[in-house]
Amino acid sequence: MVERPGGESLLFLTDEQLRKGIEAMFFAYRGFTADPDRILEGMDYGRAHHRALHFIHRAPGTTVSNLLSILGVTKQSLNRVLRTLIEDGLVRSEKGKADARERHLHLTEKGLVLERELSDAQRARMRAAYRAAGPAAVAGFRQVLEAMMDPEMRRQYNRLREGG
């Protein structure tokens, strides 16, 4: 690290160190998604279904357009996922009170059970990793992830984090 005027530090990383970080993130993501993938395997659901369940749970009553924005997928792709989740009784869609064109999404009891099972698996993996890494690493990891987000993604993340 090199000190800058005002006490700020710059961290210089080699391309090799960055490559190792990229590869670590790739394999960590595979591990992070492996547990829910195993749960969803026999249900004909995939990661898109998992993400939809997760964010509907995080923001009950969210609109389809808000979910589109969060997930960054096409309307056609999301509609295919939602249609399956609704037909299978995991999600219910309600017309908006102020605007009947809006569809507000909620998990059913069955959807809550599946979402909890998927999240419990990921929380267990995160909890074990956080415990192994220690508190300073947890804070640093979160800072790195937030710094990697594009500005609009960071705004969406902050809204979710703040409960909105």
C-alpha positions as CSV (number, residue, x, y, z in Angstrom):
1,M,0.0,0.0,0.0
2,V,1.1,3.5,-0.8
3,E,0.2,6.4,1.4
4,R,-1.5,9.4,-0.4
5,P,-1.7,12.9,1.0
6,G,-4.4,13.1,3.6
7,G,-3.7,9.6,4.9
8,E,-5.5,7.7,2.2
9,S,-4.0,4.5,1.0
10,L,-4.0,3.0,-2.5
11,L,-3.9,-0.8,-2.9
12,F,-2.0,-1.9,-6.0
13,L,-2.9,-5.4,-7.3
14,T,-1.2,-7.3,-10.0
15,D,-3.1,-8.8,-12.9
16,E,-2.3,-12.2,-11.3
17,Q,-3.8,-11.2,-8.0
18,L,-6.9,-9.9,-9.7
19,R,-7.2,-13.1,-11.8
20,K,-7.1,-15.2,-8.6
21,G,-9.8,-13.0,-7.1
22,I,-12.0,-13.4,-10.2
23,E,-11.5,-17.2,-10.1
24,A,-12.2,-17.3,-6.4
25,M,-15.5,-15.4,-7.0
26,F,-16.4,-17.8,-9.8
27,F,-15.9,-20.9,-7.7
28,A,-17.5,-19.3,-4.6
29,Y,-20.6,-18.5,-6.7
30,R,-20.7,-22.1,-7.9
31,G,-20.7,-23.2,-4.3
32,F,-23.2,-20.6,-3.2
33,T,-25.7,-21.7,-5.9
34,A,-25.0,-25.5,-5.6
35,D,-27.1,-26.0,-2.5
36,P,-30.3,-24.3,-3.9
37,D,-29.6,-26.0,-7.3
38,R,-29.8,-29.4,-5.6
39,I,-33.0,-28.5,-3.9
40,L,-34.6,-27.2,-7.1
41,E,-33.2,-30.1,-9.3
42,G,-36.3,-32.3,-9.1
43,M,-38.8,-29.5,-9.3
44,D,-38.1,-28.3,-12.8
45,Y,-37.1,-24.9,-11.4
46,G,-33.8,-23.1,-11.9
47,R,-31.9,-20.1,-10.6
48,A,-34.4,-17.7,-12.2
49,H,-37.2,-19.2,-10.1
50,H,-35.0,-19.0,-7.0
51,R,-34.1,-15.3,-7.6
52,A,-37.8,-14.5,-8.2
53,L,-38.8,-16.2,-4.9
54,H,-36.0,-14.5,-3.0
55,F,-36.9,-11.0,-4.1
56,I,-40.7,-11.5,-3.8
57,H,-40.0,-12.7,-0.3
58,R,-37.8,-9.7,0.5
59,A,-40.4,-7.2,-0.8
60,P,-43.9,-8.7,-0.5
61,G,-46.3,-6.9,-2.9
62,T,-43.5,-5.9,-5.2
63,T,-44.6,-5.2,-8.7
64,V,-43.7,-7.2,-11.8
65,S,-41.9,-4.1,-13.2
66,N,-39.9,-3.7,-10.0
67,L,-38.9,-7.3,-10.1
68,L,-37.9,-6.9,-13.8
69,S,-35.7,-4.0,-12.8
70,I,-34.1,-5.9,-9.9
71,L,-33.4,-9.1,-11.9
72,G,-32.4,-7.5,-15.1
73,V,-34.2,-10.0,-17.3
74,T,-36.6,-9.7,-20.2
75,K,-40.3,-9.4,-19.6
76,Q,-40.8,-12.6,-21.6
77,S,-38.3,-14.5,-19.4
78,L,-39.8,-13.2,-16.1
79,N,-43.3,-14.0,-17.3
80,R,-42.3,-17.6,-18.1
81,V,-40.9,-17.9,-14.5
82,L,-43.8,-16.2,-12.8
83,R,-46.4,-18.2,-14.8
84,T,-44.8,-21.5,-13.5
85,L,-44.6,-20.2,-9.9
86,I,-48.2,-19.0,-10.0
87,E,-49.5,-22.2,-11.6
88,D,-47.7,-24.3,-9.0
89,G,-49.2,-22.3,-6.1
90,L,-45.9,-20.7,-4.9
91,V,-46.7,-17.1,-5.9
92,R,-50.0,-15.2,-6.1
93,S,-50.5,-12.1,-8.3
94,E,-52.9,-9.4,-7.3
95,K,-54.1,-6.4,-9.4
96,G,-53.0,-3.1,-8.0
97,K,-55.5,-1.0,-6.1
98,A,-54.3,2.3,-7.4
99,D,-53.5,1.0,-10.9
100,A,-55.2,-2.2,-12.0
101,R,-52.6,-2.7,-14.7
102,E,-50.0,-3.4,-12.0
103,R,-49.5,-6.9,-10.7
104,H,-48.4,-7.2,-7.1
105,L,-46.6,-10.4,-6.2
106,H,-46.7,-12.3,-2.9
107,L,-45.4,-15.7,-1.9
108,T,-48.1,-18.2,-0.8
109,E,-47.5,-20.4,2.2
110,K,-46.1,-23.1,-0.1
111,G,-43.8,-20.4,-1.7
112,L,-42.6,-19.3,1.8
113,V,-41.7,-22.8,2.7
114,L,-39.6,-23.3,-0.5
115,E,-38.0,-19.9,-0.2
116,R,-37.0,-20.6,3.4
117,E,-35.5,-23.9,2.5
118,L,-33.4,-22.3,-0.3
119,S,-32.3,-19.4,1.9
120,D,-31.5,-21.6,4.9
121,A,-29.1,-23.5,2.7
122,Q,-27.4,-20.4,1.5
123,R,-27.4,-18.8,5.0
124,A,-25.7,-21.9,6.4
125,R,-22.9,-21.7,3.8
126,M,-22.5,-17.9,4.3
127,R,-22.5,-18.2,8.1
128,A,-19.8,-20.9,8.0
129,A,-17.7,-18.8,5.6
130,Y,-18.1,-15.6,7.6
131,R,-17.2,-17.4,10.8
132,A,-14.1,-18.8,9.2
133,A,-13.1,-15.5,7.8
134,G,-13.8,-13.3,10.8
135,P,-15.5,-9.9,11.3
136,A,-13.0,-7.8,9.5
137,A,-13.2,-10.0,6.4
138,V,-17.0,-9.9,6.5
139,A,-17.0,-6.1,6.4
140,G,-14.3,-6.0,3.8
141,F,-16.1,-8.6,1.6
142,R,-19.4,-6.5,1.7
143,Q,-17.4,-3.4,0.8
144,V,-15.9,-5.1,-2.2
145,L,-19.2,-6.5,-3.4
146,E,-20.9,-3.1,-3.0
147,A,-18.0,-1.4,-4.9
148,M,-18.4,-3.8,-7.8
149,M,-22.1,-2.9,-8.3
150,D,-23.1,-0.5,-11.0
151,P,-24.6,2.7,-9.6
152,E,-28.2,1.6,-10.4
153,M,-27.7,-1.8,-8.9
154,R,-26.3,-0.2,-5.8
155,R,-29.4,2.0,-5.5
156,Q,-31.6,-1.1,-5.8
157,Y,-29.5,-2.9,-3.3
158,N,-29.6,0.0,-0.8
159,R,-33.4,0.3,-1.2
160,L,-33.8,-3.4,-0.4
161,R,-31.3,-3.2,2.5
162,E,-33.3,-0.3,3.9
163,G,-36.5,-2.3,3.7
164,G,-38.0,-0.4,0.8
